[in-house]
Amino acid sequence: MSLALMLLLGLMLAAALALVLLPFTRPVDDPLAAQRTQLEAQRDHLYAQLRAIPDTEEGDLARLPLEARAARVLRQLDELPATPPRPEAQGRSARLARAGWGAALLLTLAGALTVFPTWQRLGIGAAEAGQVTAAQQLPGLRASAQSAKTTASYNAWGDAAFQQGSYDEALRAYTESLKLEPRQPQPLRRLGTLLLNRGSMGNQPLSEQDAGQAFALIRTAATLAPDDPESQLLLGYALVKFGAEEEALTALERYRELDPQGRDADELISSIRSAQNSSSPALQVYSASCASCHGPAGNGGLGPSLRESNLTRDAAAQIIVQGKGSMPAFPEFKGEQLSALLDLLQEWQPGGAQTSSPAQPSDRNSTVNNSMNNESAGSLSGNGLNTTGQGTASGSSAKEQP
């Protein structure tokens, strides 16, 4: 809720209370005071005459007309409007009313500054709540960064802009921060992701030089902070863009180990595995018969990790066909099927075949790349980059990076 809106609500409340309480702030005249006084005097005089009549037969006869006159006076008094409060009582009421008005105004202002902004985020998810908070804080953080010119202020500005989806601002903020301190993992990886996803955000395709620089920023950030979930997540996204699906899987699985509650990589991991399984008979066999125990990527689960195994090819074949311990036997695996599965396990073992480091974005797996773009290409718990964002990352901005 903006400050202007809060002030407007406060003024509206003050005006409404003033209309209600204004009569209590000054004395109110009684226009029927003279008539009321005269009738009360007649009433008192008649009561005095009735009290003076003796209790005799003659007195009873004399009392009847006086009682009739007293009844008429009382009826006239009842028909008059209620008597306004005395000045002393009115003063107390006015003081109480003014105190209540002040308390209500203070409560309204306190609620506008504390409770009302929280109500804006009720009923929405954590991602949307983060965007609302970022939108509220962004103008102040921008002004603070442009004034203080420190890494902390630039990073706070960049983080809020990144969460809100204002990628132009995020790029500017992170660029200024990295000029002051080049080895900051979060600005590095986010800036690299902004540059790398420039094409998916509606700009010109990346040149080879810009793509390499963007990937270098993300790789450097992952090296500086290898145990940061965001480092591994954005590295996985970047590796997929370069066609290095095997390395990307390793990074994305590492992200899920570091952040078991994180769901940002699930769709991308599924897409990579689906694409691999459709083109690899060995992965099809592994996914159908082995993944439930040894993990989708061979990293272990109920069974041991196959990527840390030192078994020879013959020993592995014997265990697969005959079983061992809690490992069931698979005698149906024979010939080319068994040979392909053994080739896959050898690739996963230490010293096996490795995917070469990427140098240029690859389009050889459009299914995986499309999945990555659809899944936000850098989404951070639902608050990060997305392909419909407004942000752009120009090549000139890339050249300014350390």
C-alpha positions as a Python dict, from the first residue, in 0.01 Angstrom:
ca = {
    (1, 'M'): (0, 0, 0),
    (2, 'S'): (154, 332, -107),
    (3, 'L'): (207, 621, 134),
    (4, 'A'): (-31, 842, -67),
    (5, 'L'): (-310, 587, -38),
    (6, 'M'): (-254, 552, 336),
    (7, 'L'): (-270, 929, 381),
    (8, 'L'): (-591, 945, 178),
    (9, 'L'): (-752, 677, 394),
    (10, 'G'): (-645, 864, 707),
    (11, 'L'): (-796, 1190, 583),
    (12, 'M'): (-1123, 1015, 494),
    (13, 'L'): (-1144, 862, 841),
    (14, 'A'): (-1066, 1196, 1007),
    (15, 'A'): (-1341, 1370, 809),
    (16, 'A'): (-1598, 1102, 899),
    (17, 'L'): (-1512, 1118, 1268),
    (18, 'A'): (-1523, 1497, 1265),
    (19, 'L'): (-1877, 1494, 1127),
    (20, 'V'): (-1988, 1256, 1403),
    (21, 'L'): (-1807, 1422, 1692),
    (22, 'L'): (-1836, 1788, 1601),
    (23, 'P'): (-2162, 1842, 1799),
    (24, 'F'): (-1978, 1740, 2116),
    (25, 'T'): (-1717, 2013, 2081),
    (26, 'R'): (-1942, 2313, 2171),
    (27, 'P'): (-2247, 2378, 2399),
    (28, 'V'): (-2594, 2327, 2253),
    (29, 'D'): (-2871, 2582, 2339),
    (30, 'D'): (-3217, 2466, 2450),
    (31, 'P'): (-3475, 2670, 2249),
    (32, 'L'): (-3759, 2546, 2478),
    (33, 'A'): (-3587, 2636, 2801),
    (34, 'A'): (-3841, 2912, 2896),
    (35, 'Q'): (-4144, 2694, 2827),
    (36, 'R'): (-3985, 2402, 3010),
    (37, 'T'): (-3909, 2623, 3314),
    (38, 'Q'): (-4267, 2759, 3324),
    (39, 'L'): (-4425, 2412, 3310),
    (40, 'E'): (-4189, 2281, 3577),
    (41, 'A'): (-4284, 2579, 3802),
    (42, 'Q'): (-4657, 2507, 3750),
    (43, 'R'): (-4596, 2140, 3831),
    (44, 'D'): (-4413, 2222, 4152),
    (45, 'H'): (-4683, 2473, 4259),
    (46, 'L'): (-4964, 2222, 4200),
    (47, 'Y'): (-4774, 1953, 4396),
    (48, 'A'): (-4738, 2199, 4688),
    (49, 'Q'): (-5113, 2276, 4686),
    (50, 'L'): (-5201, 1906, 4678),
    (51, 'R'): (-4978, 1837, 4978),
    (52, 'A'): (-5146, 2117, 5177),
    (53, 'I'): (-5505, 1981, 5133),
    (54, 'P'): (-5628, 1795, 5443),
    (55, 'D'): (-5740, 1437, 5420),
    (56, 'T'): (-6115, 1500, 5456),
    (57, 'E'): (-6422, 1473, 5238),
    (58, 'E'): (-6405, 1841, 5158),
    (59, 'G'): (-6034, 1804, 5085),
    (60, 'D'): (-6098, 1516, 4845),
    (61, 'L'): (-6340, 1733, 4649),
    (62, 'A'): (-6087, 2019, 4632),
    (63, 'R'): (-5804, 1777, 4527),
    (64, 'L'): (-5976, 1652, 4207),
    (65, 'P'): (-5940, 1970, 3991),
    (66, 'L'): (-5579, 2022, 4110),
    (67, 'E'): (-5484, 1666, 4011),
    (68, 'A'): (-5641, 1715, 3666),
    (69, 'R'): (-5438, 2035, 3615),
    (70, 'A'): (-5117, 1859, 3733),
    (71, 'A'): (-5181, 1572, 3487),
    (72, 'R'): (-5212, 1820, 3198),
    (73, 'V'): (-4884, 1992, 3297),
    (74, 'L'): (-4700, 1659, 3320),
    (75, 'R'): (-4830, 1556, 2977),
    (76, 'Q'): (-4705, 1883, 2828),
    (77, 'L'): (-4363, 1827, 2982),
    (78, 'D'): (-4348, 1474, 2839),
    (79, 'E'): (-4427, 1604, 2492),
    (80, 'L'): (-4127, 1838, 2495),
    (81, 'P'): (-3793, 1709, 2344),
    (82, 'A'): (-3532, 1571, 2582),
    (83, 'T'): (-3328, 1823, 2772),
    (84, 'P'): (-2978, 1875, 2619),
    (85, 'P'): (-2689, 1772, 2848),
    (86, 'R'): (-2564, 2021, 3097),
    (87, 'P'): (-2244, 2205, 2997),
    (88, 'E'): (-2039, 2009, 3250),
    (89, 'A'): (-2166, 1673, 3124),
    (90, 'Q'): (-2126, 1783, 2764),
    (91, 'G'): (-1767, 1877, 2833),
    (92, 'R'): (-1691, 1529, 2965),
    (93, 'S'): (-1856, 1370, 2660),
    (94, 'A'): (-1659, 1592, 2427),
    (95, 'R'): (-1332, 1502, 2597),
    (96, 'L'): (-1410, 1130, 2576),
    (97, 'A'): (-1513, 1163, 2211),
    (98, 'R'): (-1192, 1348, 2122),
    (99, 'A'): (-984, 1085, 2301),
    (100, 'G'): (-1163, 807, 2111),
    (101, 'W'): (-1112, 993, 1784),
    (102, 'G'): (-739, 1026, 1850),
    (103, 'A'): (-705, 657, 1944),
    (104, 'A'): (-890, 550, 1628),
    (105, 'L'): (-664, 768, 1413),
    (106, 'L'): (-349, 625, 1572),
    (107, 'L'): (-473, 268, 1524),
    (108, 'T'): (-553, 341, 1159),
    (109, 'L'): (-207, 481, 1093),
    (110, 'A'): (-38, 192, 1275),
    (111, 'G'): (-243, -61, 1076),
    (112, 'A'): (-165, 115, 748),
    (113, 'L'): (207, 86, 821),
    (114, 'T'): (206, -271, 954),
    (115, 'V'): (-103, -485, 903),
    (116, 'F'): (-239, -357, 571),
    (117, 'P'): (79, -430, 370),
    (118, 'T'): (70, -786, 506),
    (119, 'W'): (-291, -827, 396),
    (120, 'Q'): (-177, -762, 40),
    (121, 'R'): (16, -1088, 50),
    (122, 'L'): (-253, -1305, 209),
    (123, 'G'): (-395, -1574, -17),
    (124, 'I'): (-101, -1572, -262),
    (125, 'G'): (198, -1801, -291),
    (126, 'A'): (548, -1732, -167),
    (127, 'A'): (665, -1634, -516),
    (128, 'E'): (392, -1375, -564),
    (129, 'A'): (443, -1246, -210),
    (130, 'G'): (813, -1200, -282),
    (131, 'Q'): (732, -1005, -597),
    (132, 'V'): (489, -780, -408),
    (133, 'T'): (752, -712, -142),
    (134, 'A'): (1017, -645, -405),
    (135, 'A'): (787, -403, -587),
    (136, 'Q'): (726, -214, -262),
    (137, 'Q'): (1095, -191, -178),
    (138, 'L'): (1241, -134, -525),
    (139, 'P'): (1212, 249, -549),
    (140, 'G'): (1372, 301, -209),
    (141, 'L'): (1650, 49, -276),
    (142, 'R'): (1724, 210, -612),
    (143, 'A'): (1755, 555, -458),
    (144, 'S'): (1969, 420, -173),
    (145, 'A'): (2207, 242, -412),
    (146, 'Q'): (2247, 547, -635),
    (147, 'S'): (2327, 750, -325),
    (148, 'A'): (2547, 510, -125),
    (149, 'K'): (2726, 346, -425),
    (150, 'T'): (2832, 40, -222),
    (151, 'T'): (2826, -329, -314),
    (152, 'A'): (2566, -401, -45),
    (153, 'S'): (2329, -130, -170),
    (154, 'Y'): (2377, -228, -536),
    (155, 'N'): (2315, -595, -455),
    (156, 'A'): (1999, -514, -256),
    (157, 'W'): (1871, -312, -550),
    (158, 'G'): (1964, -587, -796),
    (159, 'D'): (1803, -862, -586),
    (160, 'A'): (1473, -673, -559),
    (161, 'A'): (1471, -595, -932),
    (162, 'F'): (1557, -957, -1016),
    (163, 'Q'): (1273, -1088, -799),
    (164, 'Q'): (1023, -845, -945),
    (165, 'G'): (1126, -921, -1303),
    (166, 'S'): (1280, -578, -1377),
    (167, 'Y'): (1580, -729, -1550),
    (168, 'D'): (1713, -404, -1696),
    (169, 'E'): (1746, -266, -1344),
    (170, 'A'): (1893, -591, -1214),
    (171, 'L'): (2158, -588, -1486),
    (172, 'R'): (2252, -226, -1410),
    (173, 'A'): (2268, -288, -1036),
    (174, 'Y'): (2477, -606, -1059),
    (175, 'T'): (2709, -443, -1314),
    (176, 'E'): (2783, -155, -1077),
    (177, 'S'): (2832, -394, -785),
    (178, 'L'): (3080, -609, -980),
    (179, 'K'): (3277, -302, -1080),
    (180, 'L'): (3343, -247, -709),
    (181, 'E'): (3404, -613, -619),
    (182, 'P'): (3438, -858, -913),
    (183, 'R'): (3434, -1188, -718),
    (184, 'Q'): (3076, -1195, -587),
    (185, 'P'): (2902, -1525, -665),
    (186, 'Q'): (2539, -1411, -670),
    (187, 'P'): (2580, -1102, -891),
    (188, 'L'): (2808, -1301, -1120),
    (189, 'R'): (2570, -1592, -1177),
    (190, 'R'): (2259, -1376, -1208),
    (191, 'L'): (2425, -1137, -1448),
    (192, 'G'): (2552, -1431, -1654),
    (193, 'T'): (2203, -1580, -1663),
    (194, 'L'): (2053, -1248, -1775),
    (195, 'L'): (2303, -1228, -2060),
    (196, 'L'): (2269, -1593, -2156),
    (197, 'N'): (1889, -1570, -2176),
    (198, 'R'): (1885, -1254, -2381),
    (199, 'G'): (1751, -1439, -2684),
    (200, 'S'): (1462, -1599, -2495),
    (201, 'M'): (1363, -1254, -2366),
    (202, 'G'): (1303, -1124, -2718),
    (203, 'N'): (1641, -969, -2806),
    (204, 'Q'): (1905, -1041, -3063),
    (205, 'P'): (2066, -1389, -3056),
    (206, 'L'): (2388, -1414, -2858),
    (207, 'S'): (2718, -1389, -3035),
    (208, 'E'): (2979, -1654, -2962),
    (209, 'Q'): (3182, -1404, -2760),
    (210, 'D'): (2886, -1291, -2549),
    (211, 'A'): (2772, -1648, -2492),
    (212, 'G'): (3117, -1750, -2376),
    (213, 'Q'): (3141, -1451, -2144),
    (214, 'A'): (2797, -1519, -1997),
    (215, 'F'): (2884, -1882, -1934),
    (216, 'A'): (3218, -1780, -1779),
    (217, 'L'): (3034, -1559, -1529),
    (218, 'I'): (2805, -1846, -1426),
    (219, 'R'): (3090, -2099, -1409),
    (220, 'T'): (3302, -1860, -1200),
    (221, 'A'): (3014, -1808, -957),
    (222, 'A'): (2972, -2187, -920),
    (223, 'T'): (3344, -2218, -851),
    (224, 'L'): (3335, -1944, -588),
    (225, 'A'): (3024, -2087, -417),
    (226, 'P'): (3001, -2460, -503),
    (227, 'D'): (2764, -2533, -212),
    (228, 'D'): (2515, -2261, -299),
    (229, 'P'): (2196, -2413, -446),
    (230, 'E'): (2142, -2118, -681),
    (231, 'S'): (2496, -2157, -820),
    (232, 'Q'): (2429, -2518, -917),
    (233, 'L'): (2081, -2443, -1050),
    (234, 'L'): (2192, -2164, -1282),
    (235, 'L'): (2498, -2362, -1387),
    (236, 'G'): (2269, -2650, -1484),
    (237, 'Y'): (2052, -2418, -1692),
    (238, 'A'): (2357, -2275, -1865),
    (239, 'L'): (2505, -2618, -1941),
    (240, 'V'): (2181, -2729, -2103),
    (241, 'K'): (2190, -2427, -2332),
    (242, 'F'): (2536, -2538, -2442),
    (243, 'G'): (2417, -2896, -2501),
    (244, 'A'): (2613, -3044, -2207),
    (245, 'E'): (2320, -3243, -2067),
    (246, 'E'): (2529, -3487, -1866),
    (247, 'E'): (2713, -3210, -1682),
    (248, 'A'): (2385, -3023, -1645),
    (249, 'L'): (2227, -3325, -1477),
    (250, 'T'): (2516, -3341, -1231),
    (251, 'A'): (2472, -2972, -1144),
    (252, 'L'): (2094, -2997, -1116),
    (253, 'E'): (2112, -3309, -900),
    (254, 'R'): (2360, -3127, -681),
    (255, 'Y'): (2112, -2838, -655),
    (256, 'R'): (1844, -3078, -533),
    (257, 'E'): (2084, -3223, -275),
    (258, 'L'): (2163, -2875, -144),
    (259, 'D'): (1797, -2766, -147),
    (260, 'P'): (1573, -3072, -101),
    (261, 'Q'): (1263, -2848, -101),
    (262, 'G'): (1357, -2678, -428),
    (263, 'R'): (1139, -2772, -725),
    (264, 'D'): (1283, -2539, -990),
    (265, 'A'): (1487, -2808, -1164),
    (266, 'D'): (1232, -3091, -1169),
    (267, 'E'): (1085, -3029, -1511),
    (268, 'L'): (1424, -2968, -1670),
    (269, 'I'): (1571, -3285, -1519),
    (270, 'S'): (1274, -3486, -1644),
    (271, 'S'): (1311, -3339, -1993),
    (272, 'I'): (1683, -3420, -2007),
    (273, 'R'): (1626, -3776, -1896),
    (274, 'S'): (1338, -3821, -2134),
    (275, 'A'): (1551, -3697, -2423),
    (276, 'Q'): (1840, -3922, -2321),
    (277, 'N'): (1621, -4227, -2275),
    (278, 'S'): (1458, -4183, -2615),
    (279, 'S'): (1797, -4188, -2786),
    (280, 'S'): (1982, -4437, -2565),
    (281, 'P'): (1877, -4804, -2531),
    (282, 'A'): (2101, -4832, -2225),
    (283, 'L'): (1925, -4545, -2046),
    (284, 'Q'): (1588, -4694, -2137),
    (285, 'V'): (1689, -5022, -1971),
    (286, 'Y'): (1839, -4842, -1673),
    (287, 'S'): (1531, -4620, -1619),
    (288, 'A'): (1297, -4920, -1637),
    (289, 'S'): (1489, -5159, -1411),
    (290, 'C'): (1760, -4981, -1211),
    (291, 'A'): (1666, -4619, -1141),
    (292, 'S'): (1417, -4697, -864),
    (293, 'C'): (1700, -4825, -640),
    (294, 'H'): (2018, -4658, -768),
    (295, 'G'): (1868, -4316, -845),
    (296, 'P'): (1762, -4161, -1178),
    (297, 'A'): (2119, -4056, -1256),
    (298, 'G'): (2302, -4340, -1082),
    (299, 'N'): (2387, -4132, -775),
    (300, 'G'): (2239, -4381, -532),
    (301, 'G'): (1917, -4420, -340),
    (302, 'L'): (1802, -4742, -181),
    (303, 'G'): (2100, -4899, -354),
    (304, 'P'): (2459, -4775, -370),
    (305, 'S'): (2586, -4508, -609),
    (306, 'L'): (2691, -4655, -943),
    (307, 'R'): (2909, -4352, -1013),
    (308, 'E'): (3142, -4445, -729),
    (309, 'S'): (3167, -4814, -815),
    (310, 'N'): (3503, -4980, -890),
    (311, 'L'): (3361, -5307, -1022),
    (312, 'T'): (3510, -5456, -1333),
    (313, 'R'): (3288, -5508, -1634),
    (314, 'D'): (3272, -5884, -1573),
    (315, 'A'): (3191, -5842, -1202),
    (316, 'A'): (2916, -5593, -1280),
    (317, 'A'): (2768, -5827, -1543),
    (318, 'Q'): (2766, -6116, -1295),
    (319, 'I'): (2587, -5911, -1027),
    (320, 'I'): (2329, -5784, -1279),
    (321, 'V'): (2245, -6130, -1412),
    (322, 'Q'): (2274, -6333, -1090),
    (323, 'G'): (2201, -6072, -821),
    (324, 'K'): (2384, -6022, -492),
    (325, 'G'): (2256, -5956, -140),
    (326, 'S'): (1947, -5737, -164),
    (327, 'M'): (2014, -5682, -535),
    (328, 'P'): (1767, -5890, -739),
    (329, 'A'): (1880, -6094, -1041),
    (330, 'F'): (1799, -5989, -1397),
    (331, 'P'): (1867, -6302, -1603),
    (332, 'E'): (1663, -6157, -1892),
    (333, 'F'): (1942, -5907, -1964),
    (334, 'K'): (2149, -6062, -2244),
    (335, 'G'): (2347, -5976, -2552),
    (336, 'E'): (2333, -5620, -2680),
    (337, 'Q'): (2098, -5509, -2404),
    (338, 'L'): (2338, -5618, -2130),
    (339, 'S'): (2638, -5483, -2319),
    (340, 'A'): (2476, -5139, -2359),
    (341, 'L'): (2390, -5125, -1987),
    (342, 'L'): (2750, -5219, -1894),
    (343, 'D'): (2882, -4947, -2128),
    (344, 'L'): (2665, -4692, -1948),
    (345, 'L'): (2789, -4804, -1605),
    (346, 'Q'): (3148, -4780, -1720),
    (347, 'E'): (3092, -4424, -1841),
    (348, 'W'): (2958, -4333, -1498),
    (349, 'Q'): (3248, -4482, -1304),
    (350, 'P'): (3550, -4268, -1208),
    (351, 'G'): (3769, -4225, -1515),
    (352, 'G'): (3482, -4301, -1752),
    (353, 'A'): (3388, -4094, -2053),
    (354, 'Q'): (3322, -3727, -1966),
    (355, 'T'): (3132, -3464, -2151),
    (356, 'S'): (3356, -3195, -2292),
    (357, 'S'): (3329, -2841, -2156),
    (358, 'P'): (3088, -2624, -2354),
    (359, 'A'): (3210, -2346, -2575),
    (360, 'Q'): (2904, -2248, -2781),
    (361, 'P'): (2530, -2291, -2724),
    (362, 'S'): (2403, -2607, -2889),
    (363, 'D'): (2069, -2669, -3061),
    (364, 'R'): (2113, -3046, -3096),
    (365, 'N'): (1851, -3111, -2830),
    (366, 'S'): (1563, -2872, -2893),
    (367, 'T'): (1331, -3060, -2658),
    (368, 'V'): (1557, -2997, -2359),
    (369, 'N'): (1628, -2636, -2453),
    (370, 'N'): (1259, -2559, -2498),
    (371, 'S'): (1185, -2716, -2162),
    (372, 'M'): (1444, -2497, -1999),
    (373, 'N'): (1302, -2182, -2156),
    (374, 'N'): (951, -2278, -2052),
    (375, 'E'): (1064, -2344, -1697),
    (376, 'S'): (1188, -1988, -1644),
    (377, 'A'): (1549, -2022, -1757),
    (378, 'G'): (1683, -1912, -1424),
    (379, 'S'): (1377, -1923, -1202),
    (380, 'L'): (1466, -1896, -836),
    (381, 'S'): (1186, -2045, -624),
    (382, 'G'): (941, -1901, -871),
    (383, 'N'): (1079, -1546, -846),
    (384, 'G'): (1359, -1544, -1099),
    (385, 'L'): (1397, -1507, -1472),
    (386, 'N'): (1121, -1601, -1706),
    (387, 'T'): (1083, -1583, -2077),
    (388, 'T'): (805, -1330, -2057),
    (389, 'G'): (1008, -1087, -1846),
    (390, 'Q'): (1080, -732, -1943),
    (391, 'G'): (1451, -744, -1885),
    (392, 'T'): (1715, -717, -2154),
    (393, 'A'): (2086, -768, -2148),
    (394, 'S'): (2278, -583, -2416),
    (395, 'G'): (2608, -689, -2556),
    (396, 'S'): (2761, -361, -2449),
    (397, 'S'): (2662, -434, -2092),
    (398, 'A'): (2831, -771, -2117),
    (399, 'K'): (3157, -610, -2213),
    (400, 'E'): (3153, -404, -1893),
    (401, 'Q'): (3164, -710, -1672),
    (402, 'P'): (3481, -821, -1493),
}
